Amino acid sequence: RALSDLEERVIACRLCPRLVAWREEILKHKPKRFAKETYWSRPVPGFGDSSAKLLIVGLAPAAHGGNRTGRIFTGDRSGDFLFDALYRFGYSNSPLSIGKNDSLLLNKVYITATVRCAPPKNKPLLEEIINCRPYLIEELNILKNVHIILALGRIAFDGIFETLKIMAKEKGEPFPIKKPAFRHGLELSLPDGKILVASFHPSQQNTFTGRLTKSMFDAVFKRIDQLLNS
Ligand code: SF4
């Protein structure tokens, strides 16, 4: 219930004027293959299992991916790369995430983003990350079983690190960790027992150039398996 309440508020959010305007602008630049599609064109909420042990944090919906389909990491090559891995590692009943009306179910994983609206050039402003942070905090508070947080890309890593620091401060808990520089495979034990893992983002830019290969991504999920079962 708490997640569906949050979802409703996220979908109605209009806090970032630049991103609200950009949602309209995107509609004028649909690629031919999506020309007849009705785009979601609203903020894209998180998606997954409310008893998740693994929380995956991405950057933001893609203009013609999540912003089109209404589901995070869905309808673009980044999502195809991610959902294929999730299926092979037992987190999903299908390797394909097509859209909000398919029968995809996630198991023990929840996927969210640093900002919930598609930003121009996939680059959110700091103020937009700050505006969207309360939703991430709510998700972290609701998803009580999360043990591992996987940040996809530097912006997601920096965003979730700052979020966890703010949450600890608000609760009067210590957070004696200096943020390390982002690198693929980074693993950070947090004061509350959670573990933050970092991976390159599975963007086309990274996967097409070989910066992030399937075996590199699999190694991250193998390590997460080990951490969850240790
Ligand atoms: Fe609201 Fe987040 Fe979208 Fe900004 S990015 S309008 S805070 S949902």
Residues whose N, C-alpha, C, O or C-beta is under 5 A from the ligand:
A	BS01	SF4	V10 C13 R14 L15 C16 P43 V115 R116 C117 E128 N131 C132
